[in-house]
Each structure stands twice: as C-alpha cells, then as structure tokens.
Amino acid sequence: MAKEKVFVLFFIGIIIFDLQITSVYSKPGDKKATTASTVRNRKTTASSSTTRTTSGSTGNVGNRKLKAVSTTAHNDQLSNHSRISVGFGDDDSGSSICGCCRKSNTNSAYPHPYGPAAPISTAPSTQSGDKLAGMVGFARVAGVTGGWGGEVVQINTLQDLIQNVGDGYPRVLMINSDIKASSLTKVQMGSSKSIVSTNGAMLYNIYLRATPSSSNIIFQNLAFEHSPNNKGNDDIQLYLNYGTGYWIDHCSFVGHKWSPDDRSQDKLLYIGQEASLATISSCYFGNHRYGLIFGHPGDDDNVVADGNTRVTIYKNHFENLDVRAPGLFRYGHYHVFNNYIENYGLGFTVAMNGDVVSEYNYFGSSTTKNGMLDDKGNGAFIDTGSYPPITNIISPRVSWNPASIYSYQPVTNANPGMIKYQRKSITSAGFQSPIIPPPMQHMISPPIFPSLP
C-alpha cells in the first residue's frame, strides 16, 4: 500500500513539473510555444476590397476593385493564392509569387494599381521596376511592361525591325543606330514590345502603325523624323488606333521646316479610335504645322469607342507648332499636366466629347490672343494652375478626376524649368547600359525655324 502511495505521489509530481515547464515556455511572444497544430488551426484574415469609380461625361472611365491583403495574413493565405509564374522556375526566390506580394517583390512584374498585372515572363537580368521607373498615368493603370523579360534583339536595319516587331512575343528591340528609308515606309506592330535605343537613334521615314493585335508597347529614347514631302492627312509617324497599354517616353518628334501655306496635313502623333490607356511623358514635339491628335478623327456620328480613349500627357516640350500643341482632343478622357508649350499658334483644341483635365501647364509666346485654348464648346474642360490662366472656356466642366484613377504629383508652380530630360538606365542582356534622351539638339535646343506669322 505504501508503495502504491509513493507511486501516485511520484506520478502527480511529474504532472506538476510538466505544467510548470509548459507555463515557462508559454509566455506571450515566445515562438517556442507555437506548435504545428496551432499554425494549421490559425484563422486567416479575409481580404478587403475597395471600389474606385470615376465617371466622365460619356460614361465611366473606370470601375475596378482594389484587393488588399494584410502582411500578417499573407503567410497563412499563401497556400490559397494562385501562384503566378514569371519565368524563373518555382523556387522561393520570388520567381513564383502571389498577387498580394507583387509590390514588395523585386523580381515581379510592375505592380498594377488595380490588382496584379498579367503574368509576364521576366529574364533574371531584367527587373521591370528599373525599366518602368517614371511611368505615371493611364499607362501605369494598364500595367504596361512592354517586352521587358523577353528576348533582347539588336536592331541594325529596317529589315531587322520588320522581322521582330510584328508578332506577340515579348521582345526588347534595341535600336543601335539610325534607320532610314528613302520614302514613307509603314511598319506594322504586334504586342509586348519595348522599342528602345541607348543613343537616341533616329527613325527616318519609318511610320509605326498599330494593328488589331497591338497592345503593351513601350517607345523610349527614339527620334522620329520624316521628309517634308510626306504631308498627307494620314501621314503620321506613330499611329496608334488599336489596343491598350502604350508608353511613349523620352522620344523626340523633330518635324521639319514648314509654313502656314505649305498645304501640309500630316501630324506628329495620333492616339485614338480603339486605342486607349496610354502615357506620353518627357517627349519633345517641334517644328511642324500640326501637332498631336487624339480620339476619333472627326466630329461625326461614325464614332468608334466614344469616350474610351484615355491618355496622360505629362512633362513634354512643345515648340514651334502652329496648332495642336498639346493637341486636338475628341471622344475621350485626357489628363494633361506639367507641359511646356512655346512659340505656338493654338494650344488645346477641345472638340466633340473631348473631356480634358489640364493642370499646371506653362504657355510661352503665341501668335494668337488667348491661344492656349481653342474651345469648340462641345467637349468638357477644366484647368488648374496653368500660366497664363486659361479664361476663355466655353465647354462645361469635366465630371471626372484623374486622382481617383491613379496617383501623381504635379509641379504646382508652372514654369519652363518643369521640363528636365534626365538620363535613365536600363539593363540589357545582363549588364547596365545608359539610356539617354535623343540628341540634345532635338531635346533641349531644337532647330530654330522662322517664327509663325
């Protein structure tokens, strides 16, 4: 009996000792107390969603949901996320990631403000964030990545360009030197391309055209120039009438000598009809009778995609243009801020269903009184902080706000110094290469031609 009592007391002592040890390792914050069963049974936090809606006069500009998942909940929800392969294999280095981690992962595609961007194959030496630094506006909304992550192809001839630009495979086309054609030559584009140069190579008489399969294209550090003989209404060197997702950055459209009576009808750039979600940034447009045109190309009832064309025009330099600097706007939504317009006839032309938000643009010398705005009265327009103030507004105020669609930080003191062309850098085939603006005579001190009458 005594032995049984001793055994019971010994057993009770072991239990008490075990409870004491457990309490020691169960203090708050002590990770040793967490067991596998606790991790498996931990409750996950549901993701939240917020809706951003911006309405234009012709309908909604955007109606998308942003999904946010808390950092603490990520590890527990990882197994429930669809994993997105971006081309490195399926390891833990960031090659396969869930949508909620794209912003913090340096190997991921550029983060899309309305959720994860489409899966993009990205080579190890190509980190999209480096290439896309500085992208703002509607191109960022579209999640533009161009061809970064695809094959890097050295372009030295017109034939090289034609052979590599027309399909849908992600590809970086590095234009190493000027490419010239003796007459107007149209080149049809596909999708997912970065058409870039490290030295501001010129495309002379080369006319890049979108097709129904075009989308997700970047144009960077290129100079566009054409013969004065190419002056038909449809003779436009960069013509985007299909697809979504374009970024035109640090490019130069240098124009040529012109006069008000030369009967030219060609323009420098067109974005419209079924094309949308584009950004034009840090570009030079100069020395031309007509500048830029946006939206459906006519005030008529035969309209394609009324209100769909959405373009951000930011930090560009317009010089020695008769009209359409920064452009003629129809049938779309346009955000134009921090641009410098000098030596011009007419600036904004707001026509049929063109909804324009203008902010902090600087207008220099003009040949027309109140030439900053040619308002036809059948669009919508608002200006904030431009110099000099735009006062001859006829159209009603716009009913949409770019800030509800994307984030941006304008310079609020409009002045010519807003326009600064800085060197950029890109990674090409595994090594750093400088990406610079087109030749300085194009970007900063364009050729001086006779002033407008």
C-alpha positions, -999 to 999 in steps of 0.1 A, spaced: 0 0 0 29 23 9 45 16 -25 12 25 -43 10 58 -24 46 66 -33 39 58 -70 8 80 -70 27 109 -54 55 105 -79 31 105 -108 14 137 -95 48 153 -91 57 146 -127 24 162 -139 30 193 -118 66 196 -131 54 193 -167 28 220 -162 54 244 -147 77 238 -176 49 244 -201 39 277 -184 75 289 -187 76 284 -225 41 298 -230 49 334 -223 34 360 -248 57 365 -278 77 333 -272 77 314 -305 87 281 -289 52 277 -276 38 276 -312 31 241 -324 24 228 -358 -12 222 -348 -16 258 -338 -3 270 -372 -26 247 -390 -56 258 -370 -48 296 -371 -77 317 -385 -69 337 -416 -80 373 -422 -103 379 -451 -90 403 -478 -108 435 -481 -118 453 -513 -124 489 -522 -141 502 -554 -128 533 -573 -152 547 -598 -146 577 -620 -173 590 -643 -168 610 -675 -194 629 -694 -197 599 -718 -197 572 -692 -175 556 -666 -138 560 -670 -130 532 -646 -148 509 -623 -123 485 -607 -117 468 -574 -85 470 -555 -77 440 -534 -56 443 -504 -43 415 -481 -26 424 -448 11 414 -444 4 394 -413 -22 373 -431 0 366 -461 18 335 -448 -14 318 -438 -31 326 -471 -2 317 -493 -14 282 -500 -48 296 -510 -34 321 -536 -30 312 -572 8 314 -578 19 334 -608 50 322 -626 72 350 -640 98 329 -657 124 317 -632 111 283 -622 92 275 -590 116 283 -561 114 306 -531 134 335 -546 104 354 -558 100 336 -591 65 324 -582 45 349 -562 10 356 -552 -7 388 -562 -6 404 -528 33 404 -528 40 419 -562 48 453 -548 74 441 -524 90 415 -547 118 429 -568 115 401 -594 78 406 -601 62 424 -629 54 461 -624 26 464 -598 -8 472 -613 -28 497 -592 -60 477 -598 -46 443 -588 -18 421 -602 -6 427 -637 -9 399 -662 18 372 -659 49 384 -677 79 362 -685 109 382 -670 145 372 -675 167 372 -644 187 402 -656 156 423 -663 138 437 -633 108 455 -646 107 481 -619 140 496 -632 127 500 -667 94 514 -657 105 540 -632 89 572 -640 58 557 -656 26 575 -645 -9 579 -656 -30 556 -678 -1 535 -690 5 525 -654 -32 518 -650 -29 494 -679 1 477 -663 24 483 -693 56 462 -693 64 462 -730 88 435 -740 109 435 -709 116 400 -698 116 387 -734 144 382 -758 167 411 -764 172 417 -801 198 441 -816 182 461 -844 205 475 -870 184 476 -902 149 482 -913 145 445 -921 156 436 -885 128 459 -872 101 445 -895 110 409 -887 109 414 -849 81 439 -842 50 424 -857 43 393 -836 30 389 -800 61 375 -783 77 397 -755 108 412 -770 132 441 -764 142 457 -796 174 477 -791 179 501 -820 216 508 -822 218 533 -850 196 555 -872 173 536 -896 164 554 -927 140 548 -956 141 568 -989 103 572 -988 74 567 -964 76 532 -951 49 517 -928 58 491 -902 30 470 -886 34 464 -849 23 434 -828 22 434 -790 45 432 -759 75 451 -773 100 476 -759 113 496 -788 142 515 -773 176 530 -780 206 538 -759 217 567 -781 186 584 -794 186 566 -827 165 582 -854 137 565 -874 136 585 -907 105 580 -929 97 549 -907 60 550 -898 50 527 -869 14 515 -871 -8 497 -846 -28 467 -857 -58 449 -842 -33 427 -823 -13 456 -809 -11 463 -771 15 467 -743 42 486 -762 69 509 -749 87 535 -771 117 551 -754 147 572 -764 138 574 -801 139 603 -825 112 604 -852 119 624 -883 103 624 -918 106 641 -952 86 673 -957 72 656 -988 52 632 -965 24 656 -958 -9 638 -964 -36 637 -937 -28 601 -928 10 606 -928 17 602 -890 49 585 -878 34 570 -847 -2 559 -854 -20 541 -825 -56 533 -833 -59 498 -818 -51 482 -784 -44 492 -749 -13 500 -729 13 523 -745 41 543 -730 59 569 -752 88 583 -731 118 604 -738 111 604 -775 117 633 -799 94 642 -829 116 668 -846 95 679 -875 109 699 -904 107 734 -920 71 745 -926 50 775 -935 13 782 -930 7 780 -967 26 747 -974 -7 727 -975 6 700 -953 -19 680 -933 4 654 -916 6 652 -878 33 641 -854 14 615 -834 -21 600 -832 -38 580 -805 -75 572 -808 -103 552 -822 -99 518 -804 -66 527 -787 -66 536 -750 -46 537 -718 -15 555 -730 10 579 -714 32 604 -732 60 616 -710 92 637 -713 90 639 -750 98 668 -775 74 678 -803 85 705 -826 88 723 -859 56 713 -875 23 728 -888 1 703 -869 10 687 -836 -10 658 -820 -45 644 -824 -65 622 -801 -97 603 -802 -120 596 -831 -106 617 -860 -137 636 -869 -167 654 -855 -193 630 -869 -217 602 -860 -195 574 -872 -177 572 -839 -156 542 -828 -154 538 -790 -167 571 -779 -151 581 -746 -128 551 -745 -95 568 -755 -77 577 -722 -43 594 -724 -20 610 -699 3 638 -713 30 647 -688 62 668 -688 65 673 -725 80 702 -745 61 716 -775 80 741 -796 73 759 -829 39 743 -837 12 761 -855 -18 742 -839 -25 712 -817 1 718 -790 -5 698 -769 -33 685 -792 -68 682 -807 -90 662 -783 -122 644 -793 -142 615 -779 -121 605 -749 -107 614 -714 -73 632 -713 -51 644 -684 -26 670 -694 -2 684 -668 32 700 -664 39 706 -701 58 734 -716 44 750 -748 64 777 -766 62 795 -799 28 782 -809 -4 793 -826 -31 773 -808 -26 750 -778 -56 729 -766 -83 723 -792 -113 708 -773 -138 694 -797 -167 668 -798 -169 648 -765 -133 655 -756 -130 656 -718 -98 674 -708 -83 679 -674 -54 705 -676 -31 712 -647 -1 735 -643 9 738 -679 32 767 -690 24 785 -722 51 808 -736 48 831 -766 19 826 -790 8 842 -823 -28 841 -812 -46 860 -784 -58 835 -758 -42 808 -779 -38 785 -750 -74 772 -757 -95 767 -788 -128 756 -772 -154 744 -797 -180 742 -769 -190 706 -774 -165 689 -751 -156 694 -714 -127 712 -699 -111 723 -666 -78 740 -659 -59 744 -626 -28 765 -622 -17 769 -658 3 800 -668 -11 823 -680 -45 815 -667 -69 800 -692 -101 821 -691 -118 816 -725 -136 783 -715 -169 776 -732 -174 739 -727 -188 726 -693 -165 714 -666 -154 678 -667 -171 654 -643 -141 630 -636 -110 633 -616 -76 617 -626 -66 615 -589 -94 589 -583 -79 567 -610 -41 569 -604 -17 588 -581 5 616 -594 24 646 -580 24 676 -603 47 706 -600 23 732 -588 44 762 -599 41 761 -637 73 772 -653 97 761 -681 120 745 -656 95 717 -651 108 701 -682 140 683 -674 154 655 -696 174 632 -673 194 602 -682 179 569 -674 194 534 -672 183 501 -684 196 465 -680 202 449 -714 213 412 -717 226 412 -681 246 444 -680 239 480 -673 236 504 -703 228 541 -701 196 551 -717 198 588 -727 174 613 -743 176 617 -780 204 641 -793 204 673 -773 198 694 -803 164 677 -805 155 676 -769 167 709 -754 176 733 -782 156 723 -813 165 738 -847 151 773 -850 129 779 -880 111 811 -889 85 821 -864 49 818 -871 33 848 -888 
